[in-house]
Amino acid sequence: MPVESQCSGRWAEQQALQQLEAKGWRLLDRNWRCRWGELDLVLEKQQQLLVVEVKGRRIGHWDRRGLDAFHSSKRRRMARAISCWRAAHPTCAEKLLRIKLALVPLMPSQETICWMDVERLC
């Protein structure tokens, strides 16, 4: 991945994380990896577990709202990575799981983060 994309991705993750922490979510893991993939943000709040897939988008790429990058094979890999994460963190195994997609506009932009609930991964 090009350095510019990595920097943009980290910046987008930080923007999403700041909003979630302001709402009382506590970060458990960031960029957690296993053989199936990576989880951008894993957070907890009141016996709930929240996994967030962050997609940074320039204004010119905002029209599809980042959904093209969250295709079915990405969802399957994410489902497997979540299972691996939960197996590695048994104290969180019983927490209610929520999954969100955060579409973060990259600088400069007047747009706000678009939060989308992910009902199913597979």
N, C-alpha and C positions, 0 to 999 in steps of 0.2 A: 504494500500500500504506500502511495507517495506520502512524503513528510507533510505536505500541505493538507492532505486528507486526514492524516492522523491528528494534526493540530486542530483542525476543524471539528473532528469527532470528539476529541477531549473537551473542547470548548462547549460543544452542544451538550455533552453529558453533564458538564459542570452547571450549565444553565438549568437543566432539568432537575438535577440534584438540589440546587439551591431552592427551587420552588417547593420541592417535596419536603425538604428539611424544615422550611418555614411553616409547613402544615403538620409538623410533628412526626414525620417519618424519620427513622434512624437507619443510616447506611450500615449494611452487614457486609456487602461485597461489591467491588467495582471491577469490571472486566475480568470476572471469574471465568477460567477456562477449564475445559475437559476435552476429551477426544472428539466429542460431538459438536463442540462450538464454544461460544462465549456468551455470557450473560452480562449486559452492560451495567445494570444497576440492580441490586437486590437489597430491599429495605424491609423494615418491620415497624408495626405500630399496632398496639392493642390486640395481640394475638392474630394479626394478619400479616401475611407475607406478600410483598409486592415486587414483581419482576418487571423491569422497564427496558424495552428495546428503544434506543435513541437513534433517530435519523436526523442529521443536520441537512438542511436543504437551502440552496441559494434561491433567490426570488424566481429566476428563470425556470427552476425545477419544482416549483411549488404547486403547479397545476394538478398533478396527480397525487399531491399530498403525501408523497413518500411511500404510497402503498405498493408501487411496483417493486420496491426493494424489500418488501415484507411478503415475498411469494411463498408458495406452499412448501418448497424444500427448506427455506429458512425457518418456517414455522415448525417443521418436523425436527430439524436440528435443535431448535430452541426447546421443544418439548423434551427431547432426550437430555439436553444440558440441564434443564430444571430437575429432571429425575435424578441425575448424577449429583447435583448440588444438594438436593434434599437427602440423598443417601449419605453424603459426606457431612451433613449437619442434622443428625437425628433429633436434636432438641427442637428443631423447627418443623419436623415431619407432620405434626398434627395441626399446624396453623393453616387457616383459610388462605388459599392462594388466589391472588389477583394478578392479572397481566395487563400491562398498558403499553401502547406505542406512543412515543413522544416525538412529534415532528417539530423540530426546532429550526426556526429561520436563522440563517447565518448572517453575520454582520455585513453591511449595515441594513437594518430592516425595521419597519414599524409593526411588523406582524408579531403576534404572540405565539407561544408554544401551543400546538394543537395536541390535546390529549385524547387518545382513542382507546376505549376498552377493547380488549381482545377476548372474545367469548370462547373461541376454540382455536387450538393450535393445529390440530390435524383433522 
